[in-house]
Amino acid sequence: MGYDCCVPLREILRTPYFLIQLDEPAQLVRLQRTSEPFPSLDAAQRGWLDVIDACDRAGRRGRCFLGDMRQGPARNDPAFEQIVLPLIPHVHRGFVRNAVLVKMAVGALQIKRHAKSDGIERLITSSEEEALSYLRDGKS
């Protein structure tokens, strides 16, 4: 699975909160969380439901998923987690491999906690190179 920087990515979803692109040659769905905070819990729920729908449209079978959360605003209040936690497994399910990019250790801890509760294996790292290598290895 090669990652060619010169092949244009196909945009699947663009909202104030997320950008999802499909890298066809690499069979990779790339999610990028923007720095725009959710204005409400309803917006957070709708935003993640849009992500799930976009991943479904892109296709999961035979593809890997890279979630880049490095620009996303940190948020872990109980009301937010109650809305988001049940949705996250639906983002990751069905992909060959999942990797999540985080900026800080606290983000990694939060995602590791989510992963432990949903049982879906994912690499959590601050290194895009490490994430891409992990995803590439899963395709061979």
C-alpha positions as CSV (number, residue, x, y, z in Angstrom):
1,M,0.0,0.0,0.0
2,G,1.9,3.0,-1.2
3,Y,1.2,6.5,0.0
4,D,1.8,8.8,-3.0
5,C,1.8,12.5,-2.1
6,C,1.1,13.5,-5.7
7,V,-2.2,11.7,-6.1
8,P,-5.2,14.0,-5.3
9,L,-7.4,12.9,-2.5
10,R,-11.1,12.7,-3.0
11,E,-13.1,14.8,-0.6
12,I,-15.9,12.8,1.1
13,L,-17.0,15.3,3.8
14,R,-16.2,18.9,4.7
15,T,-17.9,20.5,7.7
16,P,-16.7,23.2,10.1
17,Y,-15.6,20.3,12.4
18,F,-14.3,17.6,10.0
19,L,-12.6,17.0,6.7
20,I,-12.7,13.4,5.3
21,Q,-10.7,12.5,2.3
22,L,-10.2,9.2,0.4
23,D,-6.8,8.2,-0.8
24,E,-7.8,5.5,-3.4
25,P,-4.4,4.2,-4.3
26,A,-3.5,3.7,-0.6
27,Q,-7.0,2.5,0.3
28,L,-7.0,5.0,3.1
29,V,-9.8,7.1,4.6
30,R,-8.3,10.2,6.3
31,L,-10.3,12.2,8.8
32,Q,-9.0,15.5,10.1
33,R,-10.7,17.2,13.1
34,T,-10.6,21.0,12.6
35,S,-9.9,23.4,15.4
36,E,-13.6,24.6,15.4
37,P,-15.2,23.8,18.7
38,F,-18.7,22.2,18.7
39,P,-21.1,24.9,19.8
40,S,-23.5,22.4,21.5
41,L,-23.9,18.7,22.3
42,D,-26.4,18.4,19.5
43,A,-23.7,19.7,17.0
44,A,-21.2,17.2,18.4
45,Q,-23.6,14.4,17.9
46,R,-24.6,15.5,14.4
47,G,-20.9,16.0,13.5
48,W,-19.9,12.4,14.5
49,L,-23.0,11.0,12.8
50,D,-21.9,12.8,9.6
51,V,-18.5,11.2,10.0
52,I,-20.0,7.7,10.3
53,D,-22.1,8.3,7.2
54,A,-19.1,9.6,5.3
55,C,-17.0,6.6,6.2
56,D,-19.9,4.3,5.1
57,R,-20.0,6.2,1.7
58,A,-16.2,6.0,1.3
59,G,-16.3,2.2,2.0
60,R,-14.6,0.4,4.8
61,R,-13.9,-3.0,3.4
62,G,-10.2,-3.3,2.4
63,R,-9.4,0.2,3.6
64,C,-7.6,1.6,6.6
65,F,-8.6,4.7,8.6
66,L,-6.4,7.5,9.9
67,G,-8.1,10.0,12.3
68,D,-6.0,13.1,12.8
69,M,-7.3,14.7,16.0
70,R,-4.2,17.0,16.5
71,Q,-6.1,20.3,15.8
72,G,-9.3,19.3,17.6
73,P,-10.2,21.2,20.8
74,A,-9.7,19.1,23.9
75,R,-13.0,18.2,25.5
76,N,-13.8,15.4,28.0
77,D,-16.7,16.7,30.0
78,P,-19.2,13.9,31.1
79,A,-22.1,15.2,28.9
80,F,-19.9,15.3,25.8
81,E,-18.5,11.9,26.4
82,Q,-22.0,10.5,27.0
83,I,-23.0,11.7,23.5
84,V,-19.7,10.8,21.7
85,L,-18.5,7.6,23.3
86,P,-21.3,5.4,21.8
87,L,-20.6,6.8,18.3
88,I,-16.8,6.4,18.1
89,P,-16.9,2.6,17.6
90,H,-19.1,3.1,14.6
91,V,-16.4,5.4,13.0
92,H,-13.7,2.7,13.4
93,R,-15.7,-0.6,12.7
94,G,-15.1,-2.4,9.5
95,F,-11.7,-0.9,8.6
96,V,-8.7,-3.2,8.1
97,R,-6.7,-1.1,10.6
98,N,-7.2,2.2,12.5
99,A,-4.8,4.8,13.6
100,V,-5.4,8.0,15.5
101,L,-3.0,11.0,15.6
102,V,-3.0,13.1,18.7
103,K,-1.0,16.2,19.7
104,M,-0.6,15.6,23.5
105,A,-0.4,12.7,25.9
106,V,-3.7,13.6,27.5
107,G,-5.4,13.1,24.1
108,A,-3.8,9.7,23.8
109,L,-5.0,8.7,27.2
110,Q,-8.5,9.7,26.4
111,I,-8.6,7.8,23.2
112,K,-7.0,4.7,24.8
113,R,-9.7,4.8,27.4
114,H,-12.3,4.9,24.6
115,A,-10.5,2.0,22.8
116,K,-10.5,-0.1,25.9
117,S,-14.3,0.3,26.3
118,D,-15.1,-0.5,22.6
119,G,-12.6,-3.3,22.0
120,I,-11.5,-1.9,18.6
121,E,-7.8,-2.0,18.1
122,R,-6.2,1.3,17.0
123,L,-2.7,2.7,17.1
124,I,-2.6,6.0,19.0
125,T,0.4,8.2,18.2
126,S,1.6,11.7,17.6
127,S,3.8,10.6,14.7
128,E,2.1,10.6,11.3
129,E,5.0,8.5,9.9
130,E,4.4,5.8,12.5
131,A,0.7,5.8,11.9
132,L,1.1,5.4,8.1
133,S,3.7,2.7,8.6
134,Y,1.3,0.8,10.9
135,L,-1.6,1.2,8.4
136,R,0.6,0.1,5.5
137,D,1.8,-3.0,7.3
138,G,-1.8,-4.0,7.9
139,K,-2.4,-4.0,4.1
140,S,0.4,-6.4,3.2
